[in-house]
Amino acid sequence: MRNPAATYRVQLSPYFPLNDLQSVISYLEKFGISTIYSAPFFEATEGSTHGYDITDPFTINREIGSLKGFRAVRQLLDQKGMDWLQDIVPNHMAFDGKNTWLQDIFELGPRSRFYNFFDIDWEYKGWKKVMAPFMGGSLEEVLEKGEIKLTLDQDRISLNYYELNYPVSLNTYPVILEKAGYGKMAEKFRQQSRDDRQWEDMKNSLFRELKQDPGLRESVEEACSTISSSKEEFLKILDLQFFLPVHWKTTEEEINYRRFFTINGLICLRMEDAHVFEIYHHYIQQLCEEGLIDGLRIDHIDGLFDPEGYLEMLRKLVGEDFYIIVEKILETHEQLPLEWPVQGTSGYDFLAQVNHLFTAAKNKRAFTEAYQKIKPDLPGYSELVYQKKLFILKERMGGELHNLWLLLKDFELISTDETTKGNWMEALCSIMASFPVYRIYPRKFPLSEIEVETVGSAYTEALKRNPERAHELDRIKNLFLGRAEKDEGKMLYLLQRCQQFTGPLAAKGVEDTSFYIFNRLISHNEVGDSPENFGITVSEFHEKMQERQKNFPLSVSGTATHDTKRGEDARMRLNVLSEIPKEWFQKIEEWKGINREFSAAHNAPDDNEEYFIYQTLIGALPFAEAEQEDFYERTRDYLQKVLREAKVHSNWANPDEEYEKAVFDFIKNILEKEEFRSSFDPFQRRVALLGAIKSLGQCLIKITAPGIPDVYQGSELWDLSYVDPDNRRPIDYEVRKKYLEGFKSTDQAEQLQNLKRYFFTGQLKMYCLHKALKVRMEDRELFEMGEYLPLEVKGDFSENIIAFARRKKEKWSLTLVPVLVGELCDPEELRIKPGILKETYLQLPKDAPNLWQNKLSGEDFEADNKIKLEGIFSRLPVALLTNHH
């Protein structure tokens, strides 16, 4: 299999097109990258910076480049022996007037070959239309204001509402032509053949005439204007359409299409249909067969009706030896299904595991008790998550909930006279909000043991919270397990359909709500992680890596992605706080006192938000003063998102801009207050420097532990960014190229001193990544297939250090990293304190080599089954040793 050795994630966009990528490929190769890992690059909505809002899966986004340009990039990659890993989006497309498939549906309706491609209930209320929930008011209000109108465009007649532009149905043309005074032409359109090619020819012929005949054009434009100004006539036109414009808030109560999460502008596909699968993947298959793409990353696998079935079809399409990973959020004790024909995940699970390794688990209680004093009325984390899931389901996904109720009723899985609709809805809400994982993957009854256990867990939790709904919950549980005396196919369909919504429910209720409220230690309020957890031991990490090596050795190891809530180095800074709870919470009280005049002025921020802000500043304040120029503006924009996602004092639907401004003023005031900065800055600097040491360790573990290391664009230097769009800012590759050239020095001792002296540039991190990647590229087999051997550290502070070996035949590597750094390290010198590890050593296996070289420092070591750590860490606080020079 042509799998990656190390990937580099790029967010191709109008601001970083293929031409720009081409200019950095040589740099990435020299840096140690084998594979470009690209965000979706297919035609998307105008200006898209992420590419997940695809409008045409059969072409490369013109704002990014062209197929010719991609081939040129590929040619350069081939010259350098590099590969391409492509992110694809089978779950959804953009609900947009430029979506070529929707255009076809809106013109032709049931005659369109794409009519059943989208997850639309065309029978809903007998409408035969899909809701288009993009208006800022009701249809009545919009018509009164004249905001919606018919327009004659260059190649079609459209319905327009501000930026919204949808082609009208073929049945609309004769009405408009009749109104324009062209009865014969109108009749010709009415009598059109059922051959869609003839419709296309007729439409094209009309628009050629419109270009040649100004009088015709003027008449048609006038007809469009006349109809638009008449409410009665316009409503008749709307009746002819295959879409129904409604207020965007309507989806909170009803919806007749499946969307991505709660985003109206992303409409989901029926990818379980083999024909839809075949058509959607046609261009992707071409790119793979031409050798332009070497691997696929599947976005939001949990949105699909039958993920395993999808992956089986994909595997058949691309072949057994093609590299495939899936984007999947795994809970702490959850495992990726072993039967899935994939190499692993996109790395959120690894991110969480390494994040917890650098957290002092022993201080969980102290942290929790101190945080409870700050926010005493906050429910326990699991209760908070349950409440917020219920809120999302009832207030933001009411349409989806209503459809599931209709499914229960229409399939006759319940007797509606048993009790009221409200009771069934409450029970359904409760059991869905109680699912302990994103979802399960049922394909038949009886369910697997783990699926039965998961359904049972959701049922038990729901019953505990709603004992009065026992009757309904019992019935739903038995339906989910296939044990009710009902049609088995209908019970299975209900369960599979519900599982398409438990994932979005978790994402919106947990990641996009609870993560902004439960602020005990926000380094763990992270995609793939959970703030409920607080650190793991070294031995627990070893167990997870051994399991990873056994089951998914080629799974991606990510520490930053386009989705992460904060930069990977910001998280490491915050994890330092886990080591010093007493000092940290004393500082919080001190700062609250100093800044009380600002928080009291408008009763904003509240105590929980203020605590969040101090953590935010600790994690994100740049090392270099030059980079602090736009820090307030970036932080203000980020905090606006935080406040709205939390939905406590503001939200996206009804933002409280006055409250938000008070919070922004608070941040501005404290950043300018000398008394606060004289207390905050020295503490923040020490934490940031200790965090930098953790960051170096995180880098080294990512490169050498089981899995394929991934570097998110730009994060080869310090990554202190906020959530998107902040983490998609332009990358200065020229400075990175310059730094990489500087690593060619032969005097490593002097070089390391200089790198530490200028640590604020991030070059030290880049150096460690580069050196480790070079070792990996020189012996891919060792790191991809070699054993993972936990090693024992003995002596003082042994529990603060992790050590492991990778072994393949006679080749070895050793990774040594301090995970708890507060007592061990001198932050200003970025080193382990001299003499502190004098009595500490690494115990090696009996068959381990005797001669080693530290690839980061250039030093050689001899070992007789043990290595003294004092010497190993003399130049750098992390070490990578190999027995081959």
N, C-alpha and C positions, 0 to 999 in steps of 0.2 A: 504493500500500500504506500502511495505517495503522500505521507502525512507530514505536517509541518514539524520543524525543530523548534522554532520560536516565531510567534506571530506579532505583527504590529498593526493595531486597529486604526484605520483612518476613516474619518467622517467626510467622505466625498460630498461636495455640495457646490453651489454656484460660487462660494467663497474659497473653495479648495478643489478645483476641477482636476481632471486627469493630467492636464499639462503640468500643473504644479506638482502633482505626485511624481510625474516622470523625473522632475528635477531633483527629487530627494531619494530616489531608489539606490543610487550608488552609496549615499550616506548610510542608508538603512542596512545595506549589505555589509559595509565595513563595520557598522555598529554591532552586527551579529544576528540580524534578522533573516529568517529563511522565507517568510511568507507574509505577503500583504493580506490583511484581513479587513475587507471593505464593508462599510455600511451599504445598505441597498442603493444601487445606482441606476435603477430603472426610471423611466419617465414618472415624475411626481408633480405635486402641486407647485405652482410657481414660487420660487424662492425657498423651497424646503431645505432645511439645514440638516435633516436627519434621514430622509428618504423612505420613511415607513408609510407615507401617504401616496402610494403608487396610483397613477392614472392610466398607465399603459405598460403591461409587463412584457411587451414585445419589442421594446426599444430602449436604448440607453438614454438617460436624461440629457436633453440637449443643453441644459445649463451646466452639465458636468463635462460633456464631451460627445464622442460618437464611437460607433463600433470601430471605425478606422483608427481613432485615437487609442481605443482600448487595445487593439491589436499591436499598435506601436509600443504601448506600455508592456504588453505581454512579451514582445520580441526582446525588449531590454531585460525583462525578468529571466527569460530563457538563457540569454547570454551570461547571466550571473548565477544560473542554477537556482533561481528563486521561484516561488509558487504564488497562487492566488486563492484565497479562501473568501467565498462570497456569502453575504448575509441575504437570505431571501424571506419573503413575507407571504406565506400561503394562507394566512387567516383572514386578511382583510385588504381592502383597497380604499382609496379616497372617495368619499361621497361628494363628488365635485363635477361641475359641468364639463370639465375637460377629460373626465374618465371616459375613454373610448367605448368601453362596454356599456356603461350607463347611457351614453349618448344613443347608442343603438337601441337600447330598451326604450328610452323615452320617445324615440321616433316611431319604432315599430311595434312596441308592446309585445304581446304573446308571439308575434311573428319573428321577433329577434332571436337569433341563435343563442344569445346570452340571457334570455329571459329567466331561466331557472338557475343561473350560475350563482346568484347572490342569495343569501339566507333571508329571503323576503316571504312573508305570508301574504300572498296575493289575494287570498280568500277572506282576509280580515274584514269583517263588517260588510262584506260584499262589495268593497270599494274597487277592487281590481287595480289598485294604485299602491305605490310605496309612499309612505310619509316622507316629506322633505322638511325636517324641523330646523329651519335656519332663519326664520323671521323674528324680528324683535318685538312683535306684538301679534295679536290675533289677526286672522285674515280680514275680518271686518275693519279693524283699525288700520291695517296696512293699505287696504283699498281706499278708505276714507282719505288717507294722507297722499294717495297717488304714488306710493313708493314702489309698487309692483307694476310692470308694464311689458307690453310686447315690443320687440325691436327687430328690425331687419338688419342682420349682420352680413358679413362678406359671403358666407356660404350656407347660412341657415337662418330661419326665423326662431327667435329665442324668447323665453320668458326671463325677465331681468328683475332682480331685487338687489340693489347695491352691487357687491362683487359677484353675487350668485347669478349664474347664467346657464339655463338649461334649454336644450333644443325642444321645440314643441313637437307634438305627435304628427304623423302624416295626415291624420284626419283634420288637423287644424288648417292646413293649406287651402283646401277648397273654400272654407268659410271666409278666410281673409281675402282670397282672390275674388270671391263673390262680392264682398264688401267694397273691394277696390274697383268693381265695375267690369271685371273680366270673367263673365259667366261661362264662356266656352272653355276657357283655360281651367276654371274651377271644376267644370263637369269632367274634363279630361282627367284631372287629379282624382275625382271621385270614382271614376271607372278604372282606375289604375289596376294593373295586373297584380296578382298575388306574388309575383316574382319580385323579390326584394331588389334584385339588380336593376329591374325596370324602374322601381321607385327611385333608386339612386340616380339612374340616368335622367329620369324626369326632373328630379330636384336640381341636378347639375345643369340641365338644359334651361330650367327656370332662371337660375342665377347667372347663366351666360346672357340670357335675354335682359335681365335686370341691369347688367353692366352696359349693355349696348343701347338700351332704351331708357333714357332718363325719365320719360313720362311714366312708363310702367313702374319704375322704381319709386317715383314720387307718389303715385297712386297707392302702392302697397304700403309705403311708409305712413301715408295719411290714414289708411285703413287700420293699421296697427295702432296708431295714435288715437283714433276715434274709439276703437274697441277698448283701449286702455282707460279712456276717460269715462266709460260707461260701466258702472258696477254690474248692471244686469248682463250686458254683453260679455263682460270679462269673466263673470262666473260661468257662462255657457262655454267659453273657451277652456276654462279650468276643468270643466266636466269632461272635455275631450282628451285630457292629459293622462299619462300613466304615472304621474307623481302628484302628490297633494301637499302644497305649501302650508305649513303650520308654524305656530310659535315654537321656538326652540325648547321652551320649558315643558311642552306637551309630553315629551318622552319620560318625564318624571312620573307620569300616570299611565300613558299608553304608548306603544310603539309596535310597528309591524315588520321591523327588520332587526337582525342582530347586529350590534355595533361592537367596536373594540372598546372594552371597559365602559366608560360612560361618555365616550366621545362621539357625538352625533355625526361628525364629519368623516368617520371611518366605518365603512359598511363591510360586513363579513361575507365570506364566500362559503359555498357548500362544497368544501374540498373533499368530503366523504364520497361525493359522486365521482366515479372513475373518469367520466367524460370531462368534467370540470378540471379534475387533476391533470388529465392529459393535455388539454388546451392550455391551461395556465402555465404548465412547465415546458411547453414546446420550445420557447426561446431559450430558457435556461438549459434545456437538454442540448440544444444546438451549441451553446457556448461551451458546455462541458465536453461534447464530442469533438469540437474543434481544438480542444486542449487549452482554451483560454481560462477556464476555471478548474481548479484541482480539488476543491473541497467546498462543502456547503454548511452554512450555519442556519438553522431553522428558527425563525422568530416565533415567539409565543405559541409553542407547541400545545400548550394547555387550552388554547381557544378552539382547537379542532374537535369535531364530534368524535372521531376515532383516531387519536394520535398514533397508536400502534399500526392500525391499518394504513394510515398515511405513510408512515415510515417504511412499511413493507412495499408499498407502491413505489416510493422514491428509491429504495434500495434496488428494486428490480429495474428501474429506469436508468440508474447510473452505474450499476454493477457492484459486485461484492467488494472490490478493492478501492472503493471511492471513500474519501474521508468525509464523515458527516457528524456534526455536533448539533445539539438542541439547546435553545434557551429555556431553562427550566429552573424554577425556584424550588429548592428542596428544604424542608424543615430539618431541624437538627438531627433527628433520628430517622429521617426518611432516606431511602435509597432510590436512585434511578432504576427503573425496571430493567432487570438483567436481560430480559427477552427482547428488548428494543434493539434493532439492528443499527446501532450507532456507536461512535467511538467515545461518546461522553457528553458533557454539558459545556456551556460557554463560560463557566467558571465562577458563578456566584457562590457555589458551595465552598470552593477553595478560599475565596475571599473571606467568607465568614470564619472558616477554620483558622486561618492564619491571623485574622483579626483578634480572635479570642485567645490565641497562643500568647499574644503580646499584652494581654489584660490580666491583672492580678486577681485571680479567682478568689483568693483568700480574703479579699476585702469587700466581697459582695454585701455582706450584712451591714458593715459600717457605712458603705455608700447608700444602701437602701434606707437605713434609718435616718441618715442625714438628709436625704432627698425628701423623705416623707415629711420632715419638718418644714421644708420649703413649700411643699404642695400636699398638705394633710388631707384635703378632700378628694384627692385623685384615687380612683378605684384601683385595685390590683390590675396588673397588665392584662391578664386573660379576660377579666371582666370588661376592661376598657375596650379591648379588641372586639368582644362580643357586642357591646353597645354600639360601637362605630360601624360594625358590619350591618347591624340592624338599621342604623340610620341610613347608610348607603342604599341598602336594599329597599327600604320604604320610601325614602325621600329622593333618591337619585336614580334608582332602578325600578321604580314602581311599574313601569311599562313591562319590563321583563318579568317581574313577579306576577303581574296580572296574566301574562301569557302562560306561565307555568300553571297557574290556577285553572285557566281555560283547558289546558292539556289534561289535567286531572279530571276535570268535569266532562270534557268532550270524549275522552277515552273511556268514560264510565268506570274509572278506577276508584271513585268514591260515589256514594249515594248522597246527592245534594240535600235530601230531606233529613239526613242523619243529624246535621247541625248546620250552622250558618256559614256563609262564605268567609266571614271575618275570622271564625275559629280556625278554618283550614288555612287561611292566609297566615295567621299568627304561627301556626304549627310549622308550616313550610318555611317561613322566615327563620324561625328558631333553629330548625335542624340544619338549614343551609349555613347560618351564621356560626354554627357550632362545629363545622368541619375542621379537624385539626391540621389538615394539609390543604394545599391548593385544590386538589381534586384526586379522584381515582380514575381508573381507565377500564371500566367494565365492557366486556365484549360478548359475554354470554352468562347464563345462570347454570349452575350455582357459581357465585362469586368466589374468588380466591380467598384464602385465609386472611391475608392482609386487608383485602377489600371489605370483608365481613367485619373485621376488627375496626376499621376506620368508620364504617357506617354505624357500628355499635357505639363507638366513642361519641360520634355526633349526636346520636339518639340519647345517650346517657346524659350528656351535657344539656341538651335541650330540655329533657324531662326534669332535670334538677332545677332549671330556671323557670319552667312552665308546667308544674305538676297538674294544673287544671286542664291542660291540653293533652293529657295522657292518651285519651281515646284516639285523637287525630294523629299524634306522634307514633303510636303503635302501628296504625294503618300505614303511614308514610314509610316507617322503617321496614315493614313487611313488603311494601311495594318495591322499595329500593333493593331488598334482598331477594326479590322474586318469589317470596313465600306467601303472598296474598293469593286468594283464589280468583285470579283475574288473568286476562290474556297475557302470556309471557312476553310476547313481542312488544306489546304496549307498555308493560312494566319496564322492560329494558330500555325502550326509547325514552321514557320519562326520566330514568336515572341518568342516561347519557346526556340528555338535554339539560338536566339540572347541573351536571358537572361542567357544562360549558359556561356556567355562570358563577360557580363557587370560586373559580380562579379570579375573575374580575372583581368579585366581592372582596376577596382577600387583598387584592392589589389596592383597591380604592379605600377599603376600610382600615387596612393595616398600613401599607407603605405610604399612602397619600393622605392619611388622617392621623392614626395613632402614633406614627413615627414623629409627628410634629407636636405631640402632646406629652408623651411619656419620655421625659428628658433626663433620666437618671445619669446616663453616660452616652452622649449622642453619637459616639463613634460606632455604636452597635445599632443605631437607627438607620440601617443600611439594607439595600436590596440584597436578598439572600441571607441576611443576618437577622437577628431579632434582639430588641432591647430587653427582652425578658431574660436573656442569657447573660452571663457575666464571667467570661474567661473559661479556659480549659487548662488542664495540667499538661506538662510536656509528654507524659506517658499517654494521655488521651489523644494528643496530636499524633504521636507515633502510630497509634492504633488506626486512626483515620487514614494516614498515609499508606499503611500496609494494605488496608482495604482498597484504597484507590489504586495502588499498584496491581493488586490482584484482579480487580474488576474493570477498571477504566484507565489504564496507564497512559492513554492518549487523550484524555479529557483536558480541556483548556484550563490553565491556572491563571485566573485574572485577579488583579488587585485594584483596578480602576476600569470603568466602562463608561459608555455614553449615558448610562442610566444611574450611576452611583450618586448618592446624595451629597457626598463631599470627597475631596481629593484623597488619594491613598496616604499621603504624608500628613495631612490634617488629622486623619484617623489615628495615626501613630502618636502624634502629639497628645491627642485626647486620652489615649490609652496610658500615657504617663500618669495622668491624674488618678487612675485606678490604683496606683502604687502609693499615693500620698493623700488618702481621704481626709485625715485630720487637718492638714495644712490647707488643702483645697477648700474645704467648707469654712474654715476660718477666714480665708481670703474672700469668699463669697459674702460673708456677713460684713466684713470690713468694707467691701466695695458697695454693698447695698446701702450702708450708712453714708458713705461719701456721696453717693449719687441720689440719695432720697429726694433732694429738692427737685430733681428732674422727673423722677417717676411719680412723685406726688402731685406735680403740677397739673397733669391731666389723667391721673390714675392709669397711666400706661407707661411701660408695659406692666402686666401683672407679675407676681413673683416667679411664676413658672417660666414666663417668657423672658424675664430678666436673667434668670439662671441659664436659659438657652443662649441668650446673647453673649454672656461671658464665655461660655464654651465655644461659641462660634468665633469669637475674637481670638481665643487661645489657639484654635485650630487653623484659622485662615489668614492671620496677620502675616504679610510677607516678610521674609528675612531682610531683604534689601529695601532701604528707604525709597529708592527710585521707583520701586514697584508699588509703593503705597499711595501713589498719586490718585488713582481711581478707586482706592479701596472702599471709601465711604459709599460711592455711587454703586459699586458692585454689591456691597453689603446691604444697602437700602433695597435694591431690586430683589435680592435674595430674600430678605425679611418680608417683603410684600408677599412673595410666594409662600413663605412659611406660615404667615398669619392666615392667608386664605385657605391653605391646605388644612390647617388645624381646625378651621371652622368653629372657633371659639368666640373671637371678637370680630371676625370678618370672614368673608368667603367669596368665591368667584361669582356666584349668582347675584349676591347683594353685598358688594364690598362696602365696608365702613371706612371710607377714605380719611375721615377725621381722626379715627382711632389709629389708623395706619400712620398718618403724618405725625401723631404724637410719639409713636414708637421710633420713627425715623429721626425725629428731633432729639429723642433720648440718646440714640446712638451717636449722633453728631456732637451733642453736648458732652458726653462722657469722653469721646475721643479727643476733645479739645480741652478737657479739664486737667490742669497740671497735677492736682492732688491725687486724682485717680491714676493718671499715667505714671506718676512716681512710685505708686504701689504696684500697679499692674505690669508695667514694662519689664522690670527685673524678673518677676515671677514668670511672665510669659516667655521671656528669653530662655530661662533655664529649662522650662518645659519643652520649648521648641527644639533646643539643642539635644536634650535627652530623646525627644521624639525623632530627631534626625538619626540617632544611633539605632533606634528601633526600625526606622525606615530602611537603613542599610541591611539590617537583618532580614526584613521582609523581602527585599529584592533578592537576596542570596537564596533564601528558602524557595522563593518562586521559581528561580532558575534551576535549582538542583533537586527539588522534591519531585515525586511522581506527577506527571502531567506535562502539558505543553505550555511553556510560559508565554504570556501575552503582555505586551506593553501598549497601553492606551496612548494615542497620539499626544506627544509633548511631555508625557509623564516620565521621560528619561531624566528630566530635571525635576526640581521640587514641584509637587502637584498639591496645591492648597486650594484648588478651585471649589466652587459651590456647584450645586445641581444644575442641570441644563437650564437655560442656554449658556451659563457661565463656563461650563466645561467644554464648550465648543468654540471658544475664542480662537482667533488665528494663532498658529504656531510659528515662532521665529526659528526656521531651520538653518538660517545662515549662522547664527550664534552656536547652534548645536554642531554644525559641521566644523566650525573653528575649534570648539572644545575637543571634539574627537581627534582632530589632527594633533592637538597638544598632548595626547596620551602616548605618543610615540617615544617619549623620553626613555633613555636606558637606565638612568639613575632613579629607581623606583622609590628609594627612601626619601630623596629630596622632593620628588614629585608628590608623594603622599603628604609631606609637610605643607607643600604649597596648596594642595587640594583642600587640606583642612583649614589652612589660613583663609582661603577664599571660599569657605563652605557655603556662604550665602548664595553663591551662583548656582549651586546644585551640581557642579562638576563632579564632586565626590560621589554622589549617587550614580551619576552617569558612568563614572569610571568603574565602580563595582559591578554595575549591570553589564557593561561592555566586557570586562575581564571574565565574568562568569559565563556570559553568552559565548565568548570565544572558546572557553573550555568545553562547553556543551556542544558547539558546532564541530569541534575537533573529534569528539567521540559521542556521536548521537546515540549509538546502541547502548552505551553505559547508562545514559540517563533515561532512555525510553524503555529499555527492557531489563536493566540491571536490578538486582535485589535492593530493597530498602531495608537497611539495618539500623535499628535504634541503638545508639551507643550510650554508655553510662559515664556520667561525669561524677567524680568523687572528690570530697573535700569541701572547703568553705564555699558557700554560695552555689553549690552544685545544682540546686533546684531552680536557680536563676538562668541557667544556660541549657540550650538544646544542642544536641550533637547527633548527627546521623551519617551513615556511610551509604554510598551507592557502589555496588560491586557487580562486575560482569567478567567472569573468568579471572584473568590476572590483573585486570584494571580496577582501580579503586578511586573514589573521591570521598573526602570528608568535609562536612559543613558544620561549622561551629558559630553559634550566634547567642549573644545574651538577650533574653526575652524580657527580663525584669531588670531595668538599668539604673534605677534611682540610687541604690546603695553602691552599685558596682562602678559607676562611671563618673568621670570628670567631664561635665558638659562643656566647659569652655575649651578644653583641650581635645574634645571628641575622642576620648580614649578610656580604656579601663584604668582605674586608679592603680598606679604602680604599687606592687607588693601585695595587693588585696587578694590575688589568686596564687600566692606563693605556694600554698599547700593544696592547690586544686589541680587535678589532672584528669585526662581523658583515658578511660580504659578501652583498649582496642581488642578485637577478637584475636585469638591465638594465631590464626593464619594470615593476619594483616601484614602488609609490607613493613620494612624497617626504615626506608628512605622516602621522605615526602618533600614536596615543595608547595609553599603557600603561593597560589597563583595571583593573589591580590597584592602581596608585598614583595614577592620575588625571593623570599628567604627559604633556605633549605633546612630540613629538620631530620634528625635521627630519632627513632623510637624503638623501644624494646617492650612492645605490648602496652605502652602507656606514653602519653605526651603531656608534658607540663604546660598548663595553659598560660602561665605567666609570660613565656616567650612567644607563644603563638599570637597573642594580642598586643605585642609591643608597638606595632606601627598602626594597626587598625583595630577597631573594636569588633570586627567580624573576620572570619577566616574561611578560605576554600582551599583545601589541600588535595593534591593528587599524587599518585606514585609514579606518574609518567611525565617526563619533562618535555 
